[in-house]
Amino acid sequence: MTTLSNHVPDPRLITAFAERQDGPLHRVNPWTKVGVVGALVLAVTVLDRLALLAGLYGTVLGIYGLAGLPYRRLIGWYTLPMLFIVSVAGPLAFFEPGTPIGGSLSTPLGGLSVTWAGLSLFLELTCRSLTVVTFALTASMTTKYTDVAYILGRLLPRPIDQIALLTYRFTFVMLETLEDLVKAALSRGANLAEFWSNRRLYARILGMTMLSAIEQSERLVKSMEARGYNGDITLYGDVSRPPVRELVIVVGSYSAIIGYGVVAVYEVGL
């Protein structure tokens, strides 16, 4: 199995970890993972201290390693979220008032410097983003496809659930088509190292990928309709309710986060 880039999460590799490995987190109920994802989103929204956010991120990293997942892959997959963080949080770090770190950079608009408050803000946004990204990858790499499909069918309204399932399945076809085109270009002496000088080749590859995807999707629809598809992918899997101990953990997480927000953030007296 080849990969287009080490910096983009490969759904085939994610599926392989979910289907073939059997770590401690693989045996956790999928509904519990959904509840924890919601709790983490609430936590990174409510928590307002860098120490707490860093501790939460460290905990999620520990869970990722406990599940037997590779940190080496995770570092490469951080490229895309870090680009978003730097593009959004980077400029904010320069405009946050406070004590400057070192000297200032002279610009036509005046002196520009990173303050300690700006650095703290950048680290907070980094911890918020990477916490959710890391656990989302952890949950997807430890949950089998049948369980994911069942949960999507229960959580998402129709026809959004059908679109999500078909998109996931068709992603593998798109990746294989794109890889075949890249291999064909490389075998003919193409150099894909520089984007700007090869922008026309990149455009042709992406265009051929889209055309091939449209053709294959039309054949896929006809074959599914010939087999009786009527807009509903029947799911034969079933995900049971979480055990009591996992429910206690999820409810306790939400209670702790809401309690912290009420007392520490909004300063509501008990």
C-alpha positions in Angstrom: 0.0 0.0 0.0 1.5 3.3 -1.1 0.7 6.8 0.2 0.5 10.1 -1.7 2.1 12.0 1.2 3.1 11.4 4.8 1.5 14.7 5.7 -2.1 13.7 4.7 -4.1 11.1 6.7 -4.6 8.1 4.5 -8.0 6.6 5.0 -6.7 3.2 3.9 -4.1 3.2 6.7 -6.6 4.5 9.2 -9.0 1.7 8.2 -6.2 -0.9 8.5 -5.4 0.2 12.0 -9.1 0.0 12.9 -9.8 -3.4 11.4 -6.6 -5.3 12.1 -5.3 -4.1 15.4 -6.7 -4.9 18.8 -5.6 -2.4 21.4 -7.3 -1.2 24.6 -9.1 1.6 22.9 -10.4 -0.8 20.2 -12.5 -2.5 22.9 -14.1 0.8 24.0 -17.7 1.2 23.0 -18.0 3.5 19.9 -20.8 5.5 21.5 -18.4 6.3 24.4 -15.9 7.7 21.9 -18.6 9.9 20.4 -19.4 11.2 23.8 -15.7 11.9 24.6 -15.3 13.8 21.3 -18.2 16.1 22.4 -16.7 16.5 25.8 -13.3 17.5 24.3 -14.9 20.0 22.0 -16.6 21.5 25.0 -13.5 21.4 27.1 -11.2 23.2 24.6 -14.0 25.9 24.3 -14.4 26.4 28.1 -10.9 26.0 29.5 -9.1 29.3 29.5 -5.7 28.5 31.0 -2.6 27.2 29.1 -1.7 24.8 31.8 -5.1 23.1 31.7 -5.1 23.0 27.9 -1.6 21.6 27.8 -2.5 18.9 30.4 -5.6 18.0 28.3 -3.5 17.7 25.2 -0.9 15.6 27.0 -3.7 13.3 28.2 -5.0 12.8 24.7 -1.5 12.1 23.4 -1.1 9.5 26.1 -4.4 7.8 25.1 -3.2 7.8 21.5 0.0 5.9 22.5 -2.0 3.6 24.8 -4.1 2.6 21.8 -0.9 1.3 20.1 -1.0 4.0 17.4 2.2 5.4 15.8 3.4 8.8 16.9 5.6 9.0 13.8 2.6 9.1 11.6 0.8 11.6 13.9 3.7 14.1 13.6 3.4 14.1 9.8 -0.4 14.4 9.9 -0.1 17.5 12.1 1.1 19.4 9.0 -2.3 20.4 7.8 -3.7 21.5 11.2 -0.5 23.4 12.0 -0.8 25.3 8.7 -4.2 26.4 9.8 -3.0 27.3 13.3 0.0 29.3 12.0 -2.1 31.2 9.4 -4.8 32.1 12.0 -3.0 32.2 15.4 0.3 33.5 14.1 -0.8 37.0 13.2 -2.8 37.2 16.5 0.4 36.6 18.4 2.0 39.8 17.0 -1.0 42.0 17.8 -1.6 40.8 21.4 -0.6 43.6 23.8 1.9 42.9 26.6 5.6 42.6 27.3 7.6 42.0 24.1 9.9 39.0 23.8 13.2 40.2 22.7 13.4 43.1 20.2 10.8 44.4 17.7 10.8 44.0 13.9 10.7 47.3 12.0 7.9 47.4 9.4 6.3 50.2 7.3 3.4 50.1 9.8 5.7 50.4 12.8 7.4 48.1 15.3 6.2 44.5 15.3 7.0 42.1 18.1 5.7 38.9 19.8 4.6 39.4 23.4 4.4 36.9 26.2 0.6 37.2 26.0 0.8 36.6 22.3 2.9 33.5 22.7 0.5 32.2 25.3 -2.4 32.8 23.0 -0.7 31.0 20.2 0.1 28.0 22.4 -3.5 27.9 23.7 -4.9 27.8 20.2 -2.4 25.1 19.3 -3.4 22.9 22.2 -7.1 23.5 21.5 -6.8 22.4 17.8 -4.4 19.5 18.2 -6.4 18.0 21.1 -9.5 17.6 19.0 -7.5 16.5 15.9 -5.5 13.9 17.8 -8.5 12.3 19.5 -10.5 12.3 16.3 -7.7 10.4 14.6 -7.5 8.1 17.6 -11.2 7.3 17.5 -11.2 6.7 13.7 -8.2 4.4 13.9 -9.7 2.3 16.7 -13.3 2.0 15.4 -14.3 -0.5 12.8 -16.1 0.6 9.6 -19.3 -1.2 10.4 -19.5 0.6 13.8 -18.8 4.0 12.1 -21.4 3.4 9.5 -24.0 2.4 12.1 -23.3 5.5 14.2 -23.5 7.8 11.2 -26.8 6.2 10.2 -28.1 6.9 13.7 -26.7 10.4 14.2 -27.1 12.0 10.7 -30.4 12.7 9.1 -31.3 11.2 5.7 -29.9 11.6 3.1 -26.8 13.1 4.7 -25.9 9.8 6.2 -26.1 8.1 2.8 -23.9 10.8 1.3 -21.3 10.4 4.1 -21.2 6.6 3.6 -20.9 6.8 -0.1 -18.3 9.5 0.1 -16.2 7.4 2.4 -16.3 4.4 0.2 -15.6 6.4 -3.0 -12.6 8.1 -1.4 -10.6 4.9 -1.8 -11.3 4.9 -5.6 -10.3 8.5 -5.9 -7.0 7.9 -4.1 -6.2 4.9 -6.3 -7.0 6.9 -9.5 -4.8 9.8 -8.3 -1.9 7.6 -7.4 -2.1 5.9 -10.9 -1.9 9.3 -12.6 1.0 10.4 -10.4 2.9 7.2 -11.2 2.2 7.6 -14.9 3.5 11.1 -14.8 6.7 10.1 -12.9 7.4 7.2 -15.2 7.4 9.7 -18.1 10.0 11.8 -16.4 7.8 14.4 -14.7 9.2 16.3 -11.7 6.6 17.1 -9.1 9.0 18.6 -6.6 8.2 22.2 -7.4 4.5 23.2 -7.6 4.7 26.5 -9.5 6.9 25.4 -12.3 4.7 22.3 -12.7 1.3 23.9 -12.1 0.0 22.9 -15.5 0.9 19.3 -14.9 -0.8 19.5 -11.4 -3.9 21.0 -13.1 -4.0 18.2 -15.7 -3.6 15.5 -13.0 -6.4 17.0 -10.9 -8.6 17.4 -14.0 -8.2 13.8 -15.1 -8.9 12.7 -11.5 -12.2 14.6 -11.5 -13.2 13.3 -14.9 -12.3 9.7 -14.0 -14.2 10.1 -10.7 -17.3 11.3 -12.5 -17.2 8.4 -15.0 -16.7 5.9 -12.2 -19.5 7.4 -10.1 -21.9 7.1 -13.0 -21.0 3.4 -13.4 -21.3 2.9 -9.6 -24.8 4.4 -9.5 -26.0 2.2 -12.4 -24.5 -0.9 -10.8 -26.1 -0.1 -7.5 -29.5 0.6 -9.1 -29.2 -2.7 -11.0 -28.8 -4.4 -7.6 -31.9 -2.7 -6.1 -30.4 0.4 -4.5 -33.3 2.8 -3.6 -31.5 5.5 -1.7 -30.8 3.4 1.5 -27.7 1.5 2.3 -28.8 -1.3 4.6 -26.6 -1.6 7.7 -26.4 -5.0 9.3 -24.2 -3.9 12.2 -25.3 -3.0 15.6 -23.6 -1.0 18.4 -24.8 -1.8 21.9 -25.1 0.7 24.7 -22.0 1.7 26.6 -21.3 -0.2 29.8 -22.0 1.6 33.1 -18.3 2.4 33.8 -17.9 4.1 30.5 -21.2 6.1 31.0 -19.9 7.2 34.3 -16.6 8.5 32.7 -18.5 10.4 30.0 -21.1 11.9 32.4 -18.3 12.8 34.8 -16.3 14.5 32.0 -19.2 16.7 31.1 -20.0 17.5 34.7 -16.4 18.5 35.4 -16.2 20.7 32.4 -19.6 22.4 33.0 -18.7 22.9 36.6 -15.4 24.5 35.8 -17.1 26.8 33.3 -19.7 27.9 35.8 -17.3 28.5 38.7 -14.0 29.5 37.2 -15.0 31.2 33.9 -18.4 32.8 34.6 -17.6 33.1 38.4 -21.0 31.9 39.5 -21.0 31.3 43.2 -22.2 28.0 44.5 
